[in-house]
């Protein structure tokens, strides 16, 4: 403890600096914690008290919030904290072997801090680098494309205590891997085009009069024309949310526009946490202006003055770039006051960076996190469109949805609707990864068959495809003529391919661990149920499973579906049920024929004693069980 | 007199005041819906899910669902009681509950609910978490082994005592109760033994020292009256009282 205080002598000044940068505002608690940790390289125990004092909130709230997010280290995690991305695609690409090699080289046990306090090595949920995995996060910075050489290089840098800022830049290089572009990825628009087009819709010789009025939105009938015309185009396009749920965007925007409140907010959900998806990473890296154009168009349509981009912590490497784009847009009058010369059109965007929590992708949990709280989904109703950020009307839209909205602002709703299927207009970006020759982004008009995608990405001997990540569905080869569309296979974009060599039981087990790790713990069924699913799957994996486990998982699924608080719990059983239905032999060959086998393993229980005594001879083992 | 709005609960008409939840209206009308984290004196938050019922066919936590006219609520069905039994079993498996040696036995909401719902076995493998107790306070013991994370103490301290004593930390299965002190010890908080937060714990986490067995086993709160009847006896009633 004392050694740690000595290590950061000016802790108080550092905390004060961060807190004042965030305006002493308790709703910025997550950001304050994250920045203090970045600044100090850790969160020293004394920091919690200081943050509580400067933000004037209870100490226990600071602890409670910090311990919710897995990237905030409430316990010492070493000078270097290495977290291996643990998506199934990382595992398929050899992440376990690489992690073992690193632990061996650094002389550290997984999940623990090395004895000299230098480094810890652990696992984290999918970091969104599935097209260039295996990947890891080193002190929050993404390092993709791992192989033995890279692991060796990282170990040398860590052992030499080289500061991350001095690590070779190529370690952090992330590729876009756009393999097929359609209207969105090939948009060809300049920054601000969408905003100017939206303003144009309202002009028709009226808009200049709105200039000196109280509010461009309310004061003058003519001034409302542009926003309403834009909203009409969004509605006409029949655009549906790209985050997975598929709610009609125009209806969401209209409900927010009509809701009464003191202020309205636009939130861009860039908490792309579904294992296997990485499209938003590319949109933010290479099309940030389109994303911000979409947010600004949304602000124009609903009358919002403030926007937030909630960037998942795994994409921390994009923050400086995104801040620079925002700065450039302010200078170009695409943000700030009187946007594009439209008096009263005032809007700005702030970036909040997440800190390792999948459930924050759920819109009400995301808002809680924006407000500096634990990311626990709210009770609904009321919904965010009426009671969102600070209880004010708020729209939360996915990155890709906002990009599509920008396109619609330029080209109109009919143009957009001409593409895709009856109930799914426009295009969809798929994040293709797994057993394919060319992983990356593939944008198609809605309605494309799974078979077409598999052909384009060079998939061979495909056994199964996980559509939309673990919360989506797993399909087998008999279903490859099904179509990507809300009518058939709705998806948030993940498209993970498994060839015939893969054990689908292990795929489901990986996903079960994911849900248990990410459950917020608010409700009983999800908190306990997801962990019990894990223990049942682990028991089968260990060769001790029986029909009893299969029955128990069915029972847990019923409880989760009936009573879980949010979508995480409702979908936590999907991977197991889908694979059980389609790949039952993968489970059954692991089962013992007995009806019940205790998970307790008598010989295994002696493991610890053997470790302590350094013995592993035959006499230190019980006779093998019958 | 204008007609009061009402909904149907298991086929029986339940009147409600605008703003009431299904649970509040049901209890006021002498109708019981099993629950654990709900308490009439504090803001409902809907985490235990024991009160889940079908509201117009949709499964909802009745403690947070606003009552609405002309809705049909199904609660006392075998399907839902089976769900409740499973949830109670999950809570038993999650913590370390040893009823025979627990001084809360007989006064415990979890135990009483288990009996009332007919929970006969643990149903799941016990997780046996490692949860140290906090005996730092001279008058109050915290035995986290029995915590069911209902947050009643968190709410009672905040809403009634006007203090910050308890909070939740961690997430998922690691979610746990903490106290508002840098030392992490109860003695360093401003808790008082007379606080509502100390009295409200439905299980045996927050225990007043030296009064343990003042009421002998057999004469305790739920020894004579099942929790379903006790909850109705405790429920706040409108002044007009029921007429039967």
Interface residues (C-beta under 8 A of the other chain):
Chain A: X45 X48 X49 X58 X59 X60 X61 X63 X64 X67 X68 X74 X357 X374 X379 X381 X516 X517 X518 X519 X520 X521 X522 X523 X524 X525 X527 X528 X529 X530 X531 X532 X535 X552 X555 X558 X559 X562 X563 X564 X565 X599
Chain B: X45 X46 X47 X48 X49 X50 X52 X59 X61 X64 X66 X83 X86 X87 X90 X91 X93 X94 X124 X125 X127 X148 X149 X164 X166 X167 X168 X169 X170 X171 X172 X173 X174 X175 X178 X179 X180 X181 X182
